[in-house]
Amino acid sequence: MIVHQVFFWLKNPKQNLQAVLEGCKKIGTLSSALSYQVGTPAATPKRPVIDDSYHLALTVNFRNLEDHDLYQEDPLHHEFIAEHSEKWEKVRIYDFEVE
C-alpha cells in the first residue's frame, strides 16, 4: 500500500480552509483511492517534535503505485490543483510504502 500525505499552509485560512477541505474530500473519493482522511491539526500537547504549523492535511491510501499514479493524472486532481493552488502558501507531500 502507498500512503500519500499532503500538508497545506494556506495564505488566508479563515477565508479558504473550508473550500480547500471540501476539494480534498472530492479528490479523496476518486476511484483509484482506497481510502482517505482530511482534517486540521489536532489539539495534542505541544512537544518539540510536533509540527502543527500547517492548516490542513490530507492522507490518501492506494493499493499500489499504479493507483497512486492514476490519481495524480486524474482530471479531477488537476482541477483541484487549478482551483485551489492560489489559496496555499506552501504544500509538502510525504509518500511512503507500507511494509
HURA-V145345 format. One record per run of one state. SS is the DSSP state (~ for helix, > for strand, _ for the rest). FROM is the first residue (numbers start at 0). LEN is the number of residues. If there is no record, write none. Layout:
ss:SS from:FROM len:LEN
ss:SS from:FROM len:LEN
This chain:
ss:_ from:0 len:1
ss:> from:1 len:9
ss:_ from:10 len:2
ss:~ from:12 len:16
ss:_ from:28 len:6
ss:> from:34 len:5
ss:_ from:39 len:16
ss:> from:55 len:7
ss:_ from:62 len:2
ss:~ from:64 len:9
ss:_ from:73 len:1
ss:~ from:74 len:13
ss:> from:87 len:10
ss:_ from:97 len:2
